[in-house]
Amino acid sequence: MTDMWQERKRPVRLERRYEFASYSELRDFLDEAAELSEARGYYPDMGFGTQYVNVTIHLDENSDEITPEQRQFAEELDKLIPLNNSS
């Protein structure tokens, strides 16, 4: 998980904003993120515009802290970004 993720305390959650050079790149990311979510059975909150997406990973219902699995999911999202686009 990159240091671009911010850990918030109230309520506890992970947040990150990804920015893209074009809507096409954004759409590719969203499609790949959807596939990842389906594979992992985990669905973060996502809000997006034409060249950005904000991702929020909330706590599981039975947890009071961010789990290793949630951190792993964030890391896997980061891997969907091309190396030349680290925003």
C-alpha positions in Angstrom: 0.0 0.0 0.0 1.5 3.4 -1.0 1.8 6.4 1.2 -0.8 8.0 -1.0 -3.5 6.4 1.2 -4.6 8.4 4.2 -5.8 6.7 7.3 -8.7 8.7 8.9 -9.8 8.3 12.5 -13.4 9.5 12.7 -14.8 7.3 11.4 -11.8 4.9 10.9 -11.2 4.4 7.1 -8.7 4.5 4.3 -9.0 7.1 1.6 -7.1 7.8 -1.6 -7.7 10.0 -4.7 -6.5 8.7 -8.1 -6.1 11.1 -10.9 -5.9 10.2 -14.6 -4.8 11.9 -17.8 -8.0 11.0 -19.6 -11.5 9.6 -19.1 -10.4 6.5 -21.0 -7.7 5.8 -18.4 -10.2 6.4 -15.6 -12.7 4.0 -17.2 -10.0 1.3 -17.5 -9.2 1.6 -13.8 -12.8 1.4 -12.8 -13.3 -1.7 -14.9 -10.3 -3.4 -13.4 -11.3 -2.2 -9.9 -14.7 -3.8 -10.4 -13.1 -7.1 -11.4 -10.9 -7.0 -8.3 -13.9 -6.2 -6.1 -15.8 -9.2 -7.6 -12.8 -11.5 -7.1 -12.3 -10.4 -3.4 -15.9 -9.9 -2.5 -15.1 -6.4 -1.2 -16.7 -3.2 -2.5 -15.2 0.1 -1.4 -17.0 3.4 -1.8 -16.0 5.2 -5.0 -16.9 8.6 -6.3 -15.5 9.8 -9.6 -15.4 12.6 -12.2 -14.0 12.7 -15.7 -10.4 12.3 -14.6 -10.4 11.3 -10.9 -11.8 8.7 -8.6 -12.0 8.9 -4.8 -11.8 5.6 -3.0 -12.9 5.0 0.6 -12.3 1.7 2.4 -14.5 1.5 5.5 -14.2 -0.8 8.4 -15.8 -4.2 8.4 -18.9 -4.4 10.6 -17.2 -6.6 13.2 -13.9 -4.6 13.4 -12.8 -1.5 15.1 -9.6 -1.1 13.0 -8.4 -1.5 9.5 -7.7 -5.1 8.7 -4.7 -6.5 6.9 -7.1 -7.7 4.2 -8.3 -4.1 3.7 -4.7 -2.9 3.4 -4.0 -5.7 0.9 -7.0 -4.6 -1.1 -5.7 -1.0 -1.2 -2.3 -2.3 -2.3 -4.0 -4.3 -5.1 -5.9 -1.2 -6.2 -2.5 0.7 -6.4 -1.2 -2.0 -8.7 -3.9 -1.2 -11.2 -2.3 2.1 -11.9 0.3 2.4 -14.7 3.8 3.2 -13.4 3.8 6.5 -15.2 0.6 7.6 -13.4 1.3 7.5 -9.7 -1.2 10.2 -8.7 
